[in-house]
Amino acid sequence: MDILYWIAAFIASLALLIKAADVFTNTAEKVGLHFKIPPFIIGVTIVALGTSLPELATSIIAVMQHKSEIVIGNVVGSNMANILLVLGIAAIVGKKLVVDKDIINIDLPILLGSTILLFLTTLDGKFTYIDGTLCLLTLLTYILYNTKSKRKVDPKETKEIKEHKVEEKKKVKKEHLGFKYPVYLVISGIFISIGASYTIESVTQLSIIFKVGQDIIAVTAIAIGTSLPELATSIVAARKGKADIAIGNVTGSNIFNALGVMGIPALFGNIYIPAEMISFTIPALLFVTILYVFVTMDKEISQWEGITLLILYVAFIGKTLGLI
C-alpha cells in the first residue's frame, strides 16, 4: 500500500507543480505586457524561466532539504529527455525538423559550452556557490546578448507572432491589472512550493521503498514528468511544421537547466554529485549534446535521426535503471 500511496503522491505533486508553473509563467507574461516590457525580452527571460521552473523549484527545495543529489539528476535527466525523447518524437511526428541557422550558429555552441562547463565543474564530486556563480554569469551574458541583438524569428512566422502579441496586448489593456494577476502570481508561487516539496518527499520515500538512489529517480521519473510540457508543445509545433518552436524550446530549456537550475540552487548550499553521475550519466549527457550538434549540421533532424534519438533514450533509461 505504501508503494501505491507514494507513487500517487509523486504523480499528483508533480502534476500540481507543472500546472502551477504554467499558470505562474502565463500570468508573469501578462504582467510584463501590462508594464510594456518588450515581447522579445519577455520571451528570453520569463518564458525561458517558465519552461524550467519545475526543475528549478524541485532543485532549490532539494538543496534546502540536504538532498542535493536530486539536483544533478534533475538537470541531466531533463536535458537528456529534451534532446532524445522530445526532439526524437517531434522529428518522428513532423517527419523532419528544419533547424534555423541562428540556432546552429549561436544557441547550439552555447548549449555545448554550458554542458562542457557542467561536466568540468562536477568532476570533483561537488558543485559549489563559486561554480554556481560562474554558471549564472554565463546565463546572464547569454540573456543580455539575446536581448541586445534582438534576434528575429523566421520570416514565415513573423506576421503570425506579431498578430498574437498584438491580441495579447489588447486583452491585457482591456483588463485592469488590479489584484487579479498579483494574486495569481502569489497563489501559483505557493502551489509551486507545495508541489516541489511533496515531489521531493515522494522521491525520498520511493527511493527507500525501491532501494535505489534519489538521483536515479530524478534522472528518470522527475525528468520525464517535467519534460512533458516541452514534449506536448514540440509535438504540436512539429505537426504544424513549425520546427523552430520545438528546437528553440529544447535548446533554450537545456541551456537554462545547465546554467540556471544548477547555478541558483548552488547559492543555497553545495550540490554533491554521486559517483555514478560522474562516471556515466554526465558524460552521457555530454556525448548526447555533441550528437545533437552533429545531427543538426545539415540544418535538419530527419525522421530516421528522430528514431535513433528515441532508441538512445530507451537505452539510457535501461542503463540508468540497471536493466542493461
Phi, psi and omega per residue, in radians:
M1 nan -0.634 3.128
D2 -1.044 -0.687 -3.139
I3 -1.066 -0.881 -3.123
L4 -1.075 -0.711 -3.129
Y5 -1.076 -0.846 -3.070
W6 -1.308 -0.514 3.026
I7 -1.149 -0.769 3.106
A8 -1.102 -0.714 3.130
A9 -1.109 -0.702 3.123
F10 -1.102 -0.854 -3.122
I11 -1.082 -0.787 -3.107
A12 -1.148 -0.769 -3.104
S13 -1.204 -0.654 3.114
L14 -1.186 -0.704 3.093
A15 -1.099 -0.737 3.103
L16 -1.086 -0.756 -3.137
L17 -1.072 -0.837 -3.110
I18 -1.123 -0.765 3.141
K19 -1.140 -0.770 3.138
A20 -1.103 -0.688 3.107
A21 -1.122 -0.656 3.119
D22 -1.135 -0.801 3.118
V23 -1.104 -0.752 3.137
F24 -1.045 -0.811 -3.117
T25 -1.119 -0.818 -3.141
N26 -1.090 -0.707 3.133
T27 -1.178 -0.754 3.126
A28 -1.086 -0.639 3.109
E29 -1.122 -0.739 3.137
K30 -1.179 -0.669 3.083
V31 -1.112 -0.709 3.105
G32 -1.072 -0.743 3.098
L33 -1.138 -0.665 3.137
H34 -1.054 -0.703 3.140
F35 -1.562 0.257 3.017
K36 1.088 0.596 2.996
I37 -1.310 2.284 -3.103
P38 -0.944 2.373 -3.117
P39 -0.927 -0.625 -3.116
F40 -1.112 -0.751 -3.142
I41 -1.141 -0.667 3.066
I42 -1.032 -0.725 -3.111
G43 -1.108 -0.767 -3.059
V44 -1.512 -0.074 3.118
T45 -2.070 -1.255 -3.052
I46 -1.102 -0.877 -3.099
V47 -1.185 -0.724 3.108
A48 -1.065 -0.747 3.091
L49 -1.133 -0.716 -3.077
G50 -1.043 -0.675 -3.115
T51 -1.183 -0.403 3.139
S52 -1.882 0.132 -3.085
L53 -1.064 -0.732 3.097
P54 -1.038 -0.781 3.116
E55 -1.098 -0.731 -3.112
L56 -1.142 -0.789 -3.116
A57 -1.086 -0.830 -3.139
T58 -1.143 -0.585 -3.125
S59 -1.215 -0.737 3.121
I60 -1.116 -0.808 3.121
I61 -1.071 -0.698 -3.131
A62 -1.073 -0.771 3.133
V63 -1.144 -0.736 -3.119
M64 -1.153 -0.469 3.109
Q65 -1.667 0.196 3.123
H66 1.055 0.682 3.074
K67 -2.169 0.890 -2.944
S68 -1.166 -0.341 3.131
E69 -1.097 -0.368 3.093
I70 -1.159 -0.553 -3.073
V71 -1.074 -0.929 -3.105
I72 -1.155 -0.616 3.075
G73 -1.112 -0.707 3.100
N74 -1.024 -0.891 -3.064
V75 -1.167 -0.915 -3.098
V76 -1.128 -0.775 -3.134
G77 -1.093 -0.741 3.134
S78 -1.141 -0.748 -3.141
N79 -1.161 -0.670 3.075
M80 -1.126 -0.779 -3.140
A81 -1.107 -0.692 -3.140
N82 -1.081 -0.808 -3.090
I83 -1.309 -0.888 -3.007
L84 -1.445 -0.771 -3.080
L85 -1.460 -0.968 -3.062
V86 -1.144 -0.926 -3.132
L87 -1.204 -0.597 3.109
G88 -1.058 -0.890 3.135
I89 -1.163 -0.694 3.123
A90 -1.070 -0.714 3.129
A91 -1.179 -0.633 3.122
I92 -1.194 -0.805 -3.129
V93 -1.163 -0.765 -3.104
G94 -1.485 -0.049 -3.115
K95 1.248 -0.587 2.940
K96 -2.881 2.653 3.100
L97 -2.025 2.057 3.105
V98 -1.475 2.263 -3.043
V99 -1.752 2.209 3.125
D100 -1.152 2.512 -3.072
K101 -1.153 -0.504 3.091
D102 -1.121 -0.676 3.113
I103 -1.139 -0.721 3.131
I104 -1.161 -0.746 -3.041
N105 -1.449 -0.460 -3.032
I106 -2.035 -1.060 -2.976
D107 -1.235 -0.743 -3.105
L108 -1.147 -0.736 3.047
P109 -1.063 -0.634 3.110
I110 -1.196 -0.702 3.079
L111 -1.062 -0.797 3.125
L112 -1.094 -0.762 3.120
G113 -1.081 -0.720 -3.140
S114 -1.183 -0.580 3.114
T115 -1.250 -0.689 3.074
I116 -1.108 -0.723 3.102
L117 -1.072 -0.735 3.096
L118 -1.085 -0.762 3.131
F119 -1.043 -0.826 -3.075
L120 -1.218 -0.675 -3.075
T121 -1.348 -0.178 3.141
T122 -1.862 -0.012 -3.081
L123 -1.094 -0.515 -3.108
D124 -1.499 0.070 3.064
G125 1.555 -0.014 3.051
K126 -2.596 2.663 -3.113
F127 -2.120 1.892 -3.001
T128 -1.654 3.104 3.118
Y129 -1.122 -0.463 3.087
I130 -1.173 -0.804 3.078
D131 -1.065 -0.732 3.141
G132 -1.101 -0.743 3.123
T133 -1.095 -0.732 3.107
L134 -1.051 -0.759 3.122
C135 -1.125 -0.734 -3.116
L136 -1.186 -0.628 3.075
L137 -1.142 -0.666 3.089
T138 -1.135 -0.747 3.114
L139 -1.109 -0.740 3.123
L140 -1.082 -0.714 3.109
T141 -1.079 -0.737 3.120
Y142 -1.100 -0.772 3.137
I143 -1.143 -0.766 3.141
L144 -1.115 -0.672 3.100
Y145 -1.082 -0.823 3.130
N146 -1.065 -0.691 -3.115
T147 -1.183 -0.813 -3.081
K148 -1.282 -0.602 -3.118
S149 -1.304 -0.398 -3.129
K150 0.865 0.906 -3.116
R151 -0.973 2.463 -3.088
K152 -1.609 2.623 3.022
V153 -1.431 3.032 3.126
D154 -1.015 2.339 -3.098
P155 -0.909 -0.599 -3.118
K156 -1.124 -0.499 -3.060
E157 -1.692 -0.180 -3.027
T158 -0.989 -0.885 -3.090
K159 -1.073 -0.807 -3.119
E160 -1.093 -0.771 -3.119
I161 -1.183 -0.703 3.103
K162 -1.053 -0.782 3.141
E163 -1.073 -0.702 3.128
H164 -1.097 -0.766 -3.131
K165 -1.143 -0.680 3.103
V166 -1.068 -0.774 3.127
E167 -1.088 -0.724 3.129
E168 -1.091 -0.749 3.122
K169 -1.081 -0.730 3.128
K170 -1.069 -0.767 -3.131
K171 -1.073 -0.767 -3.115
V172 -1.183 -0.649 3.128
K173 -1.169 -0.645 3.142
K174 -1.129 -0.624 -3.121
E175 -1.672 2.201 3.028
H176 -1.194 2.504 -3.096
L177 -1.051 -0.823 3.064
G178 0.833 -2.503 -3.134
F179 -1.694 -0.189 -2.991
K180 -1.024 -1.009 -3.060
Y181 -1.216 -0.757 3.061
P182 -1.017 -0.659 3.103
V183 -1.134 -0.754 3.084
Y184 -1.025 -0.733 -3.131
L185 -1.088 -0.797 -3.112
V186 -1.147 -0.837 -3.100
I187 -1.118 -0.800 3.133
S188 -1.120 -0.631 3.091
G189 -1.093 -0.701 3.096
I190 -1.113 -0.770 -3.134
F191 -1.198 -0.531 3.040
I192 -1.079 -0.791 3.134
S193 -1.095 -0.780 3.135
I194 -1.114 -0.826 -3.137
G195 -1.059 -0.744 3.141
A196 -1.146 -0.739 -3.126
S197 -1.082 -0.822 -3.119
Y198 -1.256 -0.507 3.057
T199 -1.107 -0.812 3.129
I200 -1.112 -0.744 -3.141
E201 -1.096 -0.773 -3.131
S202 -1.174 -0.619 3.078
V203 -1.108 -0.751 3.126
T204 -1.042 -0.815 -3.126
Q205 -1.162 -0.721 -3.139
L206 -1.169 -0.620 3.118
S207 -1.131 -0.597 3.090
I208 -1.240 -0.771 -3.114
I209 -1.108 -0.811 -3.083
F210 -1.550 -0.092 3.123
K211 1.005 0.819 3.057
V212 -2.245 2.817 3.133
G213 -1.176 2.595 3.097
Q214 -1.096 -0.547 3.123
D215 -1.132 -0.553 3.137
I216 -1.204 -0.728 3.092
I217 -1.148 -0.645 3.109
A218 -1.125 -0.740 -3.133
V219 -1.132 -0.575 -3.068
T220 -1.750 -1.317 -3.000
A221 -1.137 -0.885 -3.128
I222 -1.123 -0.751 -3.105
A223 -1.054 -0.798 3.131
I224 -1.137 -0.756 -3.126
G225 -1.085 -0.801 -3.117
T226 -1.317 -0.241 3.094
S227 -1.578 -0.121 -3.122
L228 -1.033 -0.714 3.087
P229 -1.054 -0.763 3.097
E230 -1.097 -0.659 3.135
L231 -1.112 -0.828 -3.135
A232 -1.083 -0.806 3.141
T233 -1.081 -0.743 -3.082
S234 -1.213 -0.647 3.112
I235 -1.134 -0.772 3.108
V236 -1.081 -0.772 -3.139
A237 -1.106 -0.733 3.139
A238 -1.110 -0.730 3.126
R239 -1.090 -0.574 -3.129
K240 -1.534 0.051 3.126
G241 1.302 0.373 -3.136
K242 -1.875 1.256 -3.046
A243 -1.111 -0.556 -3.106
D244 -1.010 -0.622 3.141
I245 -1.149 -0.796 -3.136
A246 -1.098 -0.856 -3.087
I247 -1.220 -0.722 3.111
G248 -1.089 -0.707 3.089
N249 -0.987 -0.913 -3.083
V250 -1.156 -0.835 -3.075
T251 -1.124 -0.813 3.128
G252 -1.110 -0.733 3.133
S253 -1.105 -0.727 -3.129
N254 -1.164 -0.676 3.101
I255 -1.104 -0.797 -3.134
F256 -1.155 -0.649 3.104
N257 -1.070 -0.879 -3.068
A258 -1.142 -0.624 -3.066
L259 -1.733 -0.798 -3.067
G260 -1.498 -0.821 -3.092
V261 -1.228 -0.425 2.996
M262 -1.496 -0.701 -3.025
G263 -1.210 -0.829 -3.061
I264 -1.145 -0.864 3.118
P265 -1.054 -0.507 -3.132
A266 -1.134 -0.346 3.082
L267 -1.287 -0.300 -3.133
F268 -1.668 -0.210 -3.132
G269 2.813 2.842 3.139
N270 -1.137 2.510 3.066
I271 -1.833 2.076 -3.102
Y272 -1.655 2.352 -3.014
I273 -1.816 2.068 3.094
P274 -1.068 2.620 -3.095
A275 -1.006 -0.685 -3.130
E276 -1.109 -0.567 3.110
M277 -1.181 -0.687 -3.117
I278 -1.236 -0.708 -3.042
S279 -1.424 -0.499 -3.078
F280 -2.253 -0.976 -2.912
T281 -1.150 -0.834 -3.137
I282 -1.192 -0.769 3.030
P283 -1.024 -0.612 3.101
A284 -1.103 -0.709 3.095
L285 -1.110 -0.720 3.117
L286 -1.088 -0.761 3.109
F287 -1.063 -0.789 -3.111
V288 -1.151 -0.654 3.109
T289 -1.149 -0.726 3.071
I290 -1.097 -0.718 3.096
L291 -1.066 -0.737 3.108
Y292 -1.019 -0.810 3.109
V293 -1.086 -0.740 -3.091
F294 -1.120 -0.800 -3.053
V295 -1.248 -0.296 3.132
T296 -1.625 0.031 -3.115
M297 -1.084 -0.508 3.107
D298 -1.598 0.279 3.054
K299 1.161 0.416 3.042
E300 -2.813 2.725 3.008
I301 -2.013 1.960 -3.040
S302 -1.371 2.973 3.125
Q303 -1.094 -0.707 3.138
W304 -1.159 -0.652 3.067
E305 -1.147 -0.629 3.065
G306 -1.071 -0.754 3.100
I307 -1.079 -0.728 3.121
T308 -1.086 -0.758 3.116
L309 -1.056 -0.730 -3.131
L310 -1.149 -0.717 3.100
I311 -1.096 -0.711 3.111
L312 -1.101 -0.616 3.131
Y313 -1.188 -0.735 3.091
V314 -1.052 -0.741 3.125
A315 -1.126 -0.701 3.127
F316 -1.097 -0.810 3.126
I317 -1.118 -0.724 3.110
G318 -1.051 -0.762 3.121
K319 -1.167 -0.733 3.140
T320 -1.079 -0.695 -3.123
L321 -1.491 -0.007 3.125
G322 1.344 0.344 -3.139
L323 -1.503 -0.297 -3.128
I324 -2.052 nan nan
